[in-house]
């Protein structure tokens, strides 16, 4: 099972970015008021439960933790969307998806290198 953590502070985000130099991290940006984001969150939860990958899944609630979400957008250089999933390794975005493309299948494919920023077939 993948490890899960919700982050709510800028210090936690900075720690996550440092940790991305040791292992891959999925950042899930979640809007608690959006039904599309609720569906994507279920997909992420399914991934967490069924994953055998040694990956950390981090959730940022975009409304409740707006400064953290904004800093993630700024630091990673990927336009903010919600819901949004980003695969981070060594502080760099390897893959990202938003809205209906945030699926358990796409997250698995991204981790396996089947889809990336260079072949976004998601």
Backbone as JSON Lines, residues from 0, in Angstrom:
{"i":0,"aa":"X","n":[0.84,-1.18,0.0],"ca":[0.0,0.0,0.0],"c":[0.88,1.25,0.0]}
{"i":1,"aa":"X","n":[0.5,2.22,-0.79],"ca":[1.23,3.48,-0.83],"c":[1.03,4.22,0.5]}
{"i":2,"aa":"X","n":[1.99,5.04,0.83],"ca":[1.89,5.86,2.04],"c":[1.11,7.12,1.7]}
{"i":3,"aa":"X","n":[0.29,7.62,2.65],"ca":[-0.52,8.81,2.42],"c":[-0.3,9.83,3.51]}
{"i":4,"aa":"X","n":[-0.34,11.12,3.09],"ca":[-0.18,12.21,4.05],"c":[-0.86,13.45,3.47]}
{"i":5,"aa":"X","n":[-1.61,14.16,4.31],"ca":[-2.14,15.46,3.92],"c":[-1.19,16.52,4.46]}
{"i":6,"aa":"X","n":[-0.86,17.49,3.62],"ca":[0.0,18.57,4.09],"c":[-0.78,19.87,4.13]}
{"i":7,"aa":"X","n":[-0.47,20.67,5.15],"ca":[-1.23,21.9,5.35],"c":[-0.33,23.12,5.54]}
{"i":8,"aa":"X","n":[0.98,22.92,5.54],"ca":[1.87,24.07,5.77],"c":[2.95,24.13,4.68]}
{"i":9,"aa":"X","n":[3.47,25.31,4.53],"ca":[4.55,25.54,3.56],"c":[5.78,24.73,3.97]}
{"i":10,"aa":"X","n":[6.05,24.62,5.27],"ca":[7.19,23.84,5.74],"c":[7.03,22.36,5.35]}
{"i":11,"aa":"X","n":[5.81,21.84,5.45],"ca":[5.58,20.45,5.04],"c":[5.82,20.28,3.54]}
{"i":12,"aa":"X","n":[5.37,21.25,2.74],"ca":[5.6,21.19,1.29],"c":[7.1,21.2,0.99]}
{"i":13,"aa":"X","n":[7.84,22.05,1.67],"ca":[9.29,22.1,1.47],"c":[9.92,20.75,1.82]}
{"i":14,"aa":"X","n":[9.45,20.12,2.9],"ca":[9.94,18.8,3.28],"c":[9.62,17.75,2.23]}
{"i":15,"aa":"X","n":[8.43,17.84,1.64],"ca":[8.03,16.91,0.59],"c":[8.93,17.07,-0.63]}
{"i":16,"aa":"X","n":[9.24,18.3,-0.98],"ca":[10.1,18.53,-2.14],"c":[11.5,17.95,-1.88]}
{"i":17,"aa":"X","n":[11.99,18.07,-0.66],"ca":[13.27,17.46,-0.31],"c":[13.17,15.94,-0.38]}
{"i":18,"aa":"X","n":[12.08,15.4,0.14],"ca":[11.89,13.95,0.15],"c":[11.8,13.38,-1.28]}
{"i":19,"aa":"X","n":[11.37,14.22,-2.23],"ca":[11.26,13.75,-3.61],"c":[12.62,13.41,-4.22]}
{"i":20,"aa":"X","n":[13.69,13.78,-3.53],"ca":[15.02,13.4,-4.0],"c":[15.37,11.98,-3.58]}
{"i":21,"aa":"X","n":[14.56,11.41,-2.67],"ca":[14.78,10.05,-2.19],"c":[13.82,9.05,-2.81]}
{"i":22,"aa":"X","n":[12.61,9.51,-3.17],"ca":[11.61,8.62,-3.75],"c":[10.58,9.44,-4.53]}
{"i":23,"aa":"X","n":[9.8,8.74,-5.33],"ca":[8.75,9.4,-6.11],"c":[7.59,9.76,-5.2]}
{"i":24,"aa":"X","n":[6.96,10.89,-5.53],"ca":[5.84,11.4,-4.75],"c":[4.73,11.8,-5.7]}
{"i":25,"aa":"X","n":[3.51,11.43,-5.33],"ca":[2.32,11.9,-6.04],"c":[1.72,13.02,-5.2]}
{"i":26,"aa":"X","n":[1.54,14.17,-5.8],"ca":[0.83,15.27,-5.14],"c":[-0.56,15.33,-5.76]}
{"i":27,"aa":"X","n":[-1.57,15.25,-4.9],"ca":[-2.96,15.35,-5.34],"c":[-3.54,16.65,-4.81]}
{"i":28,"aa":"X","n":[-3.9,17.55,-5.72],"ca":[-4.52,18.82,-5.33],"c":[-6.04,18.63,-5.42]}
{"i":29,"aa":"X","n":[-6.69,18.8,-4.28],"ca":[-8.09,18.43,-4.11],"c":[-8.95,19.61,-3.67]}
{"i":30,"aa":"X","n":[-10.06,19.81,-4.39],"ca":[-11.06,20.8,-3.98],"c":[-12.19,20.06,-3.27]}
{"i":31,"aa":"X","n":[-12.37,20.38,-2.0],"ca":[-13.39,19.68,-1.2],"c":[-14.81,20.1,-1.55]}
{"i":32,"aa":"X","n":[-14.96,21.06,-2.46],"ca":[-16.31,21.51,-2.84],"c":[-16.71,21.07,-4.25]}
{"i":33,"aa":"X","n":[-15.85,20.32,-4.91],"ca":[-16.07,19.98,-6.32],"c":[-16.39,18.49,-6.49]}
{"i":34,"aa":"X","n":[-17.49,18.15,-7.15],"ca":[-17.81,16.74,-7.36],"c":[-16.81,16.01,-8.27]}
{"i":35,"aa":"X","n":[-16.22,16.71,-9.22],"ca":[-15.2,16.09,-10.07],"c":[-13.98,15.74,-9.22]}
{"i":36,"aa":"X","n":[-13.63,16.63,-8.31],"ca":[-12.5,16.37,-7.43],"c":[-12.82,15.22,-6.47]}
{"i":37,"aa":"X","n":[-14.06,15.11,-6.04],"ca":[-14.46,13.99,-5.16],"c":[-14.28,12.66,-5.89]}
{"i":38,"aa":"X","n":[-14.63,12.62,-7.18],"ca":[-14.45,11.4,-7.96],"c":[-12.97,11.09,-8.11]}
{"i":39,"aa":"X","n":[-12.17,12.11,-8.39],"ca":[-10.72,11.91,-8.53],"c":[-10.12,11.43,-7.2]}
{"i":40,"aa":"X","n":[-10.59,11.96,-6.08],"ca":[-10.11,11.55,-4.76],"c":[-10.39,10.06,-4.53]}
{"i":41,"aa":"X","n":[-11.55,9.57,-4.97],"ca":[-11.85,8.13,-4.86],"c":[-10.85,7.32,-5.69]}
{"i":42,"aa":"X","n":[-10.5,7.81,-6.86],"ca":[-9.5,7.14,-7.7],"c":[-8.14,7.09,-6.99]}
{"i":43,"aa":"X","n":[-7.76,8.2,-6.39],"ca":[-6.49,8.26,-5.67],"c":[-6.52,7.31,-4.47]}
{"i":44,"aa":"X","n":[-7.64,7.28,-3.75],"ca":[-7.77,6.36,-2.62],"c":[-7.66,4.91,-3.08]}
{"i":45,"aa":"X","n":[-8.28,4.57,-4.21],"ca":[-8.16,3.22,-4.75],"c":[-6.71,2.91,-5.08]}
{"i":46,"aa":"X","n":[-6.01,3.88,-5.67],"ca":[-4.6,3.67,-5.97],"c":[-3.82,3.4,-4.68]}
{"i":47,"aa":"X","n":[-4.04,4.21,-3.65],"ca":[-3.33,4.04,-2.38],"c":[-3.56,2.64,-1.82]}
{"i":48,"aa":"X","n":[-4.81,2.19,-1.82],"ca":[-5.15,0.89,-1.26],"c":[-4.55,-0.28,-2.03]}
{"i":49,"aa":"X","n":[-4.5,-0.15,-3.34],"ca":[-4.1,-1.28,-4.18],"c":[-2.63,-1.23,-4.62]}
{"i":50,"aa":"X","n":[-1.95,-0.15,-4.32],"ca":[-0.59,0.02,-4.8],"c":[0.39,-0.8,-3.97]}
{"i":51,"aa":"X","n":[1.34,-1.37,-4.66],"ca":[2.46,-2.02,-3.98],"c":[3.71,-1.15,-4.12]}
{"i":52,"aa":"X","n":[3.56,-0.01,-4.78],"ca":[4.69,0.89,-4.98],"c":[5.1,1.56,-3.67]}
{"i":53,"aa":"X","n":[6.39,1.79,-3.56],"ca":[6.92,2.55,-2.42],"c":[6.85,4.03,-2.77]}
{"i":54,"aa":"X","n":[5.65,4.53,-2.81],"ca":[5.43,5.92,-3.22],"c":[4.65,6.62,-2.11]}
{"i":55,"aa":"X","n":[4.91,7.89,-1.96],"ca":[4.18,8.72,-1.01],"c":[3.14,9.51,-1.79]}
{"i":56,"aa":"X","n":[1.89,9.44,-1.36],"ca":[0.81,10.23,-1.94],"c":[0.51,11.36,-0.96]}
{"i":57,"aa":"X","n":[0.59,12.58,-1.46],"ca":[0.38,13.77,-0.63],"c":[-0.84,14.5,-1.16]}
{"i":58,"aa":"X","n":[-1.74,14.88,-0.24],"ca":[-2.91,15.66,-0.64],"c":[-2.76,17.09,-0.14]}
{"i":59,"aa":"X","n":[-3.08,18.02,-1.03],"ca":[-3.19,19.43,-0.66],"c":[-4.63,19.83,-0.95]}
{"i":60,"aa":"X","n":[-5.35,20.25,0.08],"ca":[-6.7,20.77,-0.12],"c":[-6.57,22.22,-0.55]}
{"i":61,"aa":"X","n":[-7.01,22.5,-1.79],"ca":[-6.69,23.78,-2.42],"c":[-7.41,24.97,-1.8]}
{"i":62,"aa":"X","n":[-8.56,24.75,-1.18],"ca":[-9.27,25.86,-0.54],"c":[-8.74,26.07,0.87]}
{"i":63,"aa":"X","n":[-8.67,24.99,1.63],"ca":[-8.27,25.07,3.03],"c":[-6.78,25.41,3.19]}
{"i":64,"aa":"X","n":[-5.97,25.02,2.23],"ca":[-4.52,25.25,2.3],"c":[-4.03,26.0,1.05]}
{"i":65,"aa":"X","n":[-4.73,27.08,0.75],"ca":[-4.43,27.83,-0.47],"c":[-2.97,28.27,-0.59]}
{"i":66,"aa":"X","n":[-2.33,28.8,0.48],"ca":[-0.92,29.21,0.33],"c":[-0.01,28.03,-0.06]}
{"i":67,"aa":"X","n":[-0.29,26.84,0.45],"ca":[0.5,25.66,0.11],"c":[0.26,25.29,-1.35]}
{"i":68,"aa":"X","n":[-1.0,25.31,-1.77],"ca":[-1.34,25.0,-3.16],"c":[-0.68,26.0,-4.11]}
{"i":69,"aa":"X","n":[-0.75,27.27,-3.77],"ca":[-0.15,28.31,-4.62],"c":[1.36,28.14,-4.73]}
{"i":70,"aa":"X","n":[2.01,27.81,-3.61],"ca":[3.46,27.63,-3.63],"c":[3.84,26.4,-4.45]}
{"i":71,"aa":"X","n":[3.05,25.34,-4.35],"ca":[3.31,24.14,-5.16],"c":[3.24,24.5,-6.65]}
{"i":72,"aa":"X","n":[2.23,25.26,-7.02],"ca":[2.1,25.7,-8.41],"c":[3.32,26.5,-8.84]}
{"i":73,"aa":"X","n":[3.72,27.44,-8.0],"ca":[4.86,28.3,-8.32],"c":[6.16,27.48,-8.41]}
{"i":74,"aa":"X","n":[6.4,26.62,-7.44],"ca":[7.65,25.86,-7.4],"c":[7.75,24.84,-8.52]}
{"i":75,"aa":"X","n":[6.62,24.23,-8.88],"ca":[6.65,23.15,-9.87],"c":[6.47,23.64,-11.3]}
{"i":76,"aa":"X","n":[5.97,24.87,-11.46],"ca":[5.82,25.44,-12.79],"c":[4.73,24.82,-13.63]}
{"i":77,"aa":"X","n":[3.76,24.19,-12.97],"ca":[2.63,23.58,-13.68],"c":[1.37,24.37,-13.32]}
{"i":78,"aa":"X","n":[0.66,24.81,-14.33],"ca":[-0.56,25.59,-14.12],"c":[-1.5,24.86,-13.14]}
{"i":79,"aa":"X","n":[-2.03,25.59,-12.17],"ca":[-2.94,25.01,-11.18],"c":[-4.25,24.57,-11.83]}
{"i":80,"aa":"X","n":[-4.66,23.36,-11.49],"ca":[-5.98,22.87,-11.82],"c":[-6.45,22.05,-10.63]}
{"i":81,"aa":"X","n":[-7.73,21.83,-10.56],"ca":[-8.26,21.02,-9.46],"c":[-9.47,20.26,-9.97]}
{"i":82,"aa":"X","n":[-9.43,18.96,-9.78],"ca":[-8.39,18.16,-9.17],"c":[-7.19,18.03,-10.09]}
{"i":83,"aa":"X","n":[-6.05,17.74,-9.46],"ca":[-4.82,17.6,-10.23],"c":[-3.91,16.61,-9.52]}
{"i":84,"aa":"X","n":[-3.26,15.76,-10.28],"ca":[-2.27,14.83,-9.75],"c":[-0.95,15.11,-10.45]}
{"i":85,"aa":"X","n":[0.12,15.14,-9.67],"ca":[1.46,15.38,-10.22],"c":[2.4,14.32,-9.68]}
{"i":86,"aa":"X","n":[3.2,13.74,-10.54],"ca":[4.24,12.8,-10.14],"c":[5.55,13.57,-10.08]}
{"i":87,"aa":"X","n":[6.16,13.58,-8.89],"ca":[7.37,14.36,-8.65],"c":[8.52,13.4,-8.34]}
{"i":88,"aa":"X","n":[9.67,13.68,-8.92],"ca":[10.88,12.94,-8.6],"c":[12.05,13.92,-8.71]}
{"i":89,"aa":"X","n":[12.88,13.95,-7.68],"ca":[14.03,14.85,-7.64],"c":[13.62,16.31,-7.86]}
{"i":90,"aa":"X","n":[12.45,16.67,-7.29],"ca":[11.98,18.04,-7.37],"c":[11.39,18.45,-8.71]}
{"i":91,"aa":"X","n":[11.3,17.5,-9.65],"ca":[10.79,17.79,-10.99],"c":[9.49,17.05,-11.26]}
{"i":92,"aa":"X","n":[8.61,17.66,-12.04],"ca":[7.36,17.02,-12.43],"c":[7.65,16.08,-13.61]}
{"i":93,"aa":"X","n":[7.36,14.79,-13.41],"ca":[7.51,13.81,-14.48],"c":[6.23,13.66,-15.29]}
{"i":94,"aa":"X","n":[5.09,13.9,-14.62],"ca":[3.78,13.7,-15.23],"c":[2.76,14.47,-14.41]}
{"i":95,"aa":"X","n":[1.7,14.92,-15.07],"ca":[0.57,15.51,-14.35],"c":[-0.7,15.29,-15.15]}
{"i":96,"aa":"X","n":[-1.8,15.3,-14.43],"ca":[-3.12,15.12,-15.05],"c":[-4.12,15.91,-14.23]}
{"i":97,"aa":"X","n":[-5.23,16.24,-14.86],"ca":[-6.28,16.96,-14.13],"c":[-7.66,16.42,-14.52]}
{"i":98,"aa":"X","n":[-8.62,16.79,-13.73],"ca":[-10.02,16.46,-13.93],"c":[-10.24,14.96,-14.16]}
{"i":99,"aa":"X","n":[-10.9,14.57,-15.23],"ca":[-11.23,13.16,-15.46],"c":[-10.0,12.29,-15.73]}
{"i":100,"aa":"X","n":[-8.87,12.9,-16.06],"ca":[-7.65,12.12,-16.32],"c":[-6.96,11.67,-15.04]}
{"i":101,"aa":"X","n":[-7.44,12.14,-13.88],"ca":[-6.88,11.68,-12.6],"c":[-7.57,10.36,-12.28]}
{"i":102,"aa":"X","n":[-6.9,9.27,-12.67],"ca":[-7.44,7.93,-12.44],"c":[-6.35,7.04,-11.85]}
{"i":103,"aa":"X","n":[-6.8,6.0,-11.2],"ca":[-5.88,5.01,-10.65],"c":[-4.99,4.46,-11.77]}
{"i":104,"aa":"X","n":[-5.59,4.15,-12.9],"ca":[-4.86,3.59,-14.04],"c":[-3.78,4.55,-14.53]}
{"i":105,"aa":"X","n":[-4.11,5.83,-14.68],"ca":[-3.13,6.8,-15.17],"c":[-2.0,7.01,-14.16]}
{"i":106,"aa":"X","n":[-2.32,7.0,-12.88],"ca":[-1.28,7.14,-11.86],"c":[-0.31,5.96,-11.96]}
{"i":107,"aa":"X","n":[-0.86,4.74,-12.07],"ca":[-0.01,3.55,-12.22],"c":[0.86,3.65,-13.46]}
{"i":108,"aa":"X","n":[0.28,4.05,-14.58],"ca":[1.03,4.17,-15.83],"c":[2.16,5.2,-15.69]}
{"i":109,"aa":"X","n":[1.87,6.3,-15.01],"ca":[2.89,7.34,-14.82],"c":[4.04,6.78,-13.99]}
{"i":110,"aa":"X","n":[3.73,6.06,-12.93],"ca":[4.78,5.48,-12.08],"c":[5.61,4.45,-12.83]}
{"i":111,"aa":"X","n":[4.98,3.74,-13.74],"ca":[5.68,2.72,-14.53],"c":[6.4,3.32,-15.74]}
{"i":112,"aa":"X","n":[6.24,4.64,-15.93],"ca":[6.91,5.29,-17.04],"c":[6.2,5.14,-18.37]}
{"i":113,"aa":"X","n":[4.97,4.64,-18.35],"ca":[4.22,4.44,-19.6],"c":[3.68,5.75,-20.15]}
{"i":114,"aa":"X","n":[3.44,6.72,-19.27],"ca":[3.03,8.05,-19.71],"c":[3.89,9.07,-18.97]}
{"i":115,"aa":"X","n":[4.18,10.16,-19.63],"ca":[5.02,11.2,-19.02],"c":[4.6,12.54,-19.61]}
{"i":116,"aa":"X","n":[5.34,13.56,-19.22],"ca":[5.08,14.89,-19.8],"c":[5.31,14.88,-21.3]}
{"i":117,"aa":"X","n":[6.06,13.9,-21.79],"ca":[6.42,13.87,-23.2],"c":[5.44,13.06,-24.05]}
{"i":118,"aa":"X","n":[4.56,12.28,-23.39],"ca":[3.57,11.51,-24.16],"c":[2.26,11.44,-23.37]}
{"i":119,"aa":"X","n":[1.65,12.58,-23.21],"ca":[0.44,12.68,-22.4],"c":[-0.75,12.07,-23.14]}
{"i":120,"aa":"X","n":[-0.86,10.77,-23.05],"ca":[-2.0,10.05,-23.64],"c":[-2.99,9.71,-22.55]}
{"i":121,"aa":"X","n":[-3.22,10.62,-21.67],"ca":[-4.12,10.36,-20.55],"c":[-5.39,11.15,-20.74]}
